[in-house]
């Protein structure tokens, strides 16, 4: 996930979540991906699957999703994982977590 010096807040729009797809320590070239998804697990345990895009051309292994209205609708700890399907198989990224803060 892309690091930010700023907090993520409920109802933020335009927050870019970036994940690097790896096998062991090697970056996986995902430029031939048939599907690219980012899975979010909300604080209430609801699972949301969003279609991801490449940050560049996929050779760097990075997929991303940029939030839209109603995506970040709950404060608390969220979990995130990338999933890509290539002609040779399906890979999942490490699971990361992030916090969504309330607004005033």
N, C-alpha and C positions, 0 to 999 in steps of 0.2 A: 504494500500500500504506500502511496506517496506520503512522505512526511510533510507536516505543516507546522508552523510555529503558532498557528491560530487554532482555536477550538472549533469543533464542529457543533452546530446548534440545530435544534429542532426547526424544521422548515427551511434549512439552507438549500439554495438552488445553485447549481454550478460547481459543486464540490467534486473534484476528480479523484476517483479511487483507482489506483494503478497496482497491478500485481505482476510479478515476474514469474513466469512458468519455468521450473527447473526439474531436472531429473538428477538426483543426488545433488552435486554442487554445480552441475553443468546447466547453462541456460538452454532451453529448448527453443529452437526456431519454430515458431508457430505460424509462419507466413502462409502455410498451406492448410490452415485450420478450416474444417468444414463447419464447426460451430465454436463460438466463444461465449462463455457465460460467466457472470459473477453472481455468486450465491450470497445473500445476506440473511443472517439470522437475527431477528429483532429481540429486544429485551423480553418481550412476551412469548418468545420461542417460535413466532411465525417465521416461515421461510419464504423469501422473495427471490426469484431468479430473474436477473436482468441480462439482456443481450449486451455483450461487450463489443468493443471495437479495438483496433490496434492503436497504440500510441504513435507508432511510426509505420513500419511496414511488416511488423511481426518477427523479423529476423532477430530482434533484440529480446524476444520472449515476453514483451510487455503487452498486457491487455488492460483496457480501462473502461470505466463506466462513469459518466458525469450525471450527477443527480438532477432530477427535475422536480416540479411541484409534487408534494405529498410523499416523496420517497422517505425522507428522514422525519417520520411522524411521531417517534417516541424517544424520550430521554432515557439514558441508561447505557449499558454495555451491549454493543453489537458485535457480531462475528462476521467474517468475510472469507470467501474462498473462491478461487478461479477454477474453471473447468474448461478444457479445450478438447475437441475431438479432431484428430488428424487422420489422414488415410491409414496410418499405422497403429492407431490406438487412441485411448482417451487418458488424459492426465489431469490431475487436480493439484492445485498449489497448496502450500502450507496454509493452515488456518490462522488468521490474524484477528485481533480484536481492536476495537476503538470505542471511544466514549462519545455519545451525543449529549450535549448539555442543554438545559432548559434556557429559555429566554426570559428577560425581565418582564 
